[in-house]
Structures are given as C-alpha cells and as structure tokens.
Amino acid sequence: MDYKKMREYSHEEFVELVKKLSEEELLKLSATGGGYPVLFRMALDDRISHIPFIQTGASIIIRNQAGQILLQERTDRNQWGLPGGCQELGEDLRITAVREAYEETGIKLDPNEIELIDTLSGESRKNSYPNGDIVYNNTSLYLADVSIEDASTLKGDSETKRLSFFNVEEFPENLMDADLIKAYLNYINKRQR
C-alpha cells in the first residue's frame, strides 16, 4: 500500500488508517512518512495532542580534516543544528545516527566507526515543533571524522536549507543544539588532557 506523508492526513483519516494497519504496516508507514514519533503524535486525540512526551534519537558531530563541524540549516525553523533525528522502532541508536546523517547530508558513515560522546536529556533537550508538539529528547551524541572527499559531496533532504562546515568559534547566532555542542567541546577537552 502506498501512503501519503503522515502530516498530509487529517487527524480523523489518520486514526482510521492506523486502526486498520498491522505492526509491519505501521513500521512501513512510519519509515516512509516522517518517523515513529510523528506517527505517535499524529494518532493522539487533538484534545490531548499538547501533552509533552519523551522521544529518543541521535545526533552526530561530523568533523572535517580541518576540525570544522558540519551544521544543517533547517527548513522548519531557520536555525542551524547538527544532523540527527528520531530513533525508529527496533533501531540501534548508532544506525539512527548514520541514517539521519545520510538523509540530511548525503554522507555515508559506518556505524562501527562512529564514537559515542554522551547521551543528553532533561530540560536542555526540550523541543517545541512548529505545529505545537512539545517533546523532551533523549539524544545520543556521536562523533565521525570525514575525509575531504566526503565533505565535498554534501546534499541535504527536505529538512535541509543549507549545509556548511564551521569553526567552533564561528558558529551562527541562530544555533540550536547548543547543549550538544557544549558536550562535544567538553569531550574534546577531556581527551586532550
């Protein structure tokens, strides 16, 4: 069955669709239509859709040979942030990190060659989406070093307005994910001691 993107359904249409689908079909819908957390939020009754909830995901610091970090200017908020996104059901967070990196930057990474920096949660990971959904993200942050060749073939997806490498001291003012960047800098400082 072919599905529309989840946000293209009215709430009533979406609930009727979800009631008819098997677990396998729900996973297919979530994979092609915006991810499992979007599927979950879309299925909530409109009267309670404002309830904050927890979602799990991964972000990744992609660092070039000059030590610069790749940032993505997002189309949904006009802010710069790290590539990353929500975990799909049953997905290893390393796979989440490399899948999101590929979708949002075009860079293919090996999940066995990325390095876990930290897992962040709490108030600093609170996020409000343009449609009013409020989530608290539990985010595993990874690090990947890329070659000049990988860094020269960037291509974003529909969530990406622009991609650019930045020196740490020269990040744009409209930066989201400041807590993730701070965790990266702490990680680097500890390794240099």
C-alpha positions as CSV (number, residue, x, y, z in Angstrom):
1,M,0.0,0.0,0.0
2,D,1.3,3.5,-0.8
3,Y,1.0,6.1,2.0
4,K,0.9,9.8,2.0
5,K,3.3,11.6,4.4
6,M,1.7,11.5,7.8
7,R,1.1,15.2,8.1
8,E,-1.0,15.2,4.9
9,Y,-3.8,13.2,6.6
10,S,-6.5,14.8,8.7
11,H,-6.5,13.5,12.2
12,E,-9.7,11.5,11.6
13,E,-8.3,10.0,8.4
14,F,-5.0,9.1,10.1
15,V,-6.7,7.4,13.1
16,E,-8.9,5.4,10.8
17,L,-5.9,4.3,8.8
18,V,-3.8,3.4,11.8
19,K,-6.7,1.2,13.3
20,K,-6.5,-1.0,10.1
21,L,-2.8,-1.5,9.9
22,S,-0.7,-4.4,11.3
23,E,2.6,-3.7,13.2
24,E,4.6,-4.3,10.0
25,E,2.4,-1.8,8.1
26,L,2.7,0.7,10.9
27,L,6.5,0.4,10.7
28,K,6.4,0.9,6.9
29,L,4.2,4.0,7.3
30,S,6.5,5.5,10.0
31,A,9.6,4.8,7.9
32,T,8.2,6.5,4.8
33,G,6.1,9.2,6.4
34,G,8.2,11.0,9.0
35,G,9.2,8.5,11.7
36,Y,7.6,6.7,14.6
37,P,7.4,9.7,16.9
38,V,5.5,11.6,14.3
39,L,3.2,8.6,13.8
40,F,2.6,8.5,17.6
41,R,1.9,12.2,17.8
42,M,-0.5,12.1,14.8
43,A,-2.5,9.4,16.5
44,L,-3.2,11.4,19.6
45,D,-6.6,12.9,20.1
46,D,-6.5,16.6,19.1
47,R,-7.7,17.4,22.6
48,I,-4.6,16.0,24.2
49,S,-2.0,16.5,21.5
50,H,-0.4,19.2,23.5
51,I,0.9,16.7,26.2
52,P,4.7,16.7,26.2
53,F,6.3,13.3,25.7
54,I,9.7,11.7,25.6
55,Q,11.3,10.7,22.3
56,T,14.7,9.0,21.7
57,G,17.1,9.9,19.0
58,A,20.7,10.5,17.9
59,S,22.7,13.4,16.6
60,I,26.2,13.4,15.1
61,I,29.1,15.7,15.0
62,I,30.6,15.4,11.5
63,R,34.1,16.8,11.6
64,N,36.2,17.5,8.6
65,Q,40.0,17.3,8.4
66,A,40.3,21.0,9.4
67,G,38.4,20.3,12.6
68,Q,35.3,22.1,11.4
69,I,31.8,20.9,12.3
70,L,29.1,20.3,9.8
71,L,25.9,22.2,10.6
72,Q,22.5,22.0,8.9
73,E,20.2,25.0,8.5
74,R,16.8,23.5,9.0
75,T,13.8,24.4,6.8
76,D,11.3,24.2,9.6
77,R,12.8,26.7,11.9
78,N,15.5,28.7,10.1
79,Q,18.1,27.6,12.7
80,W,21.4,25.8,12.4
81,G,21.8,22.5,14.1
82,L,23.5,19.1,14.0
83,P,22.3,16.3,11.7
84,G,20.1,13.9,13.7
85,G,16.7,12.7,14.4
86,C,14.4,10.2,16.0
87,Q,15.0,6.5,16.5
88,E,12.7,4.1,14.6
89,L,11.2,1.2,16.5
90,G,13.8,-1.5,17.0
91,E,16.6,0.6,15.6
92,D,20.1,0.7,17.2
93,L,21.0,4.4,18.0
94,R,24.2,4.1,16.0
95,I,22.1,3.2,13.0
96,T,19.8,6.1,13.8
97,A,22.9,8.5,13.8
98,V,24.3,7.2,10.4
99,R,20.8,7.0,8.8
100,E,20.0,10.6,9.8
101,A,23.5,11.8,8.7
102,Y,23.0,10.2,5.3
103,E,19.4,11.5,4.8
104,E,20.3,15.1,5.9
105,T,23.8,15.4,4.5
106,G,24.4,12.7,1.9
107,I,27.5,11.5,3.8
108,K,27.6,7.7,4.3
109,L,29.1,6.6,7.6
110,D,29.9,3.2,9.1
111,P,28.0,2.7,12.4
112,N,31.0,0.8,13.7
113,E,33.3,3.7,13.1
114,I,31.4,6.5,15.0
115,E,32.3,7.3,18.6
116,L,29.8,7.9,21.4
117,I,30.3,11.3,23.0
118,D,27.5,11.3,25.5
119,T,23.7,10.9,26.0
120,L,21.9,14.1,26.9
121,S,18.4,14.5,28.3
122,G,16.4,16.8,30.5
123,E,15.4,20.5,30.1
124,S,18.2,21.3,27.6
125,R,16.7,18.8,25.2
126,K,13.1,20.2,25.4
127,N,11.9,21.0,21.9
128,S,8.8,22.6,20.5
129,Y,7.8,21.9,16.9
130,P,6.2,24.5,14.7
131,N,2.8,22.6,14.9
132,G,2.8,22.9,18.7
133,D,4.1,19.4,19.7
134,I,6.4,19.5,22.8
135,V,8.9,16.8,23.3
136,Y,11.8,16.0,25.6
137,N,14.5,14.3,23.6
138,N,16.9,11.7,25.0
139,T,19.7,12.2,22.5
140,S,22.8,10.0,22.0
141,L,25.6,12.2,20.5
142,Y,28.2,10.7,18.2
143,L,31.3,11.8,16.5
144,A,32.5,11.0,13.0
145,D,35.6,12.3,11.2
146,V,35.2,12.6,7.4
147,S,37.6,13.0,4.5
148,I,37.8,16.0,2.2
149,E,36.1,13.8,-0.5
150,D,33.2,13.0,1.8
151,A,32.9,16.7,2.9
152,S,32.8,17.9,-0.7
153,T,29.7,15.9,-1.8
154,L,27.1,17.3,0.6
155,K,23.4,17.1,-0.3
156,G,20.5,17.7,2.0
157,D,17.0,16.5,2.2
158,S,13.6,18.3,2.5
159,E,14.6,19.3,6.1
160,T,17.8,20.9,5.0
161,K,18.0,24.5,3.7
162,R,21.8,24.6,3.7
163,L,24.8,22.6,4.9
164,S,28.1,24.2,5.9
165,F,31.2,23.4,7.9
166,F,32.0,25.9,10.7
167,N,34.9,26.6,13.0
168,V,33.8,26.1,16.7
169,E,34.4,29.8,17.4
170,E,32.4,30.9,14.4
171,F,29.0,29.2,14.8
172,P,26.0,31.1,13.5
173,E,24.0,33.1,16.1
174,N,20.7,31.2,15.3
175,L,22.2,27.9,16.6
176,M,20.1,25.2,18.1
177,D,21.7,22.2,19.8
178,A,24.0,24.4,21.9
179,D,23.9,21.7,24.7
180,L,25.1,19.1,22.2
181,I,28.0,21.4,21.0
182,K,28.9,22.0,24.7
183,A,29.0,18.2,25.3
184,Y,31.3,17.8,22.3
185,L,33.7,20.6,23.5
186,N,33.8,19.0,27.0
187,Y,34.6,15.6,25.4
188,I,37.4,17.1,23.3
189,N,38.9,19.0,26.3
190,K,38.9,15.8,28.4
191,R,40.6,13.8,25.6
192,Q,43.3,16.5,25.3
193,R,44.3,16.3,29.0
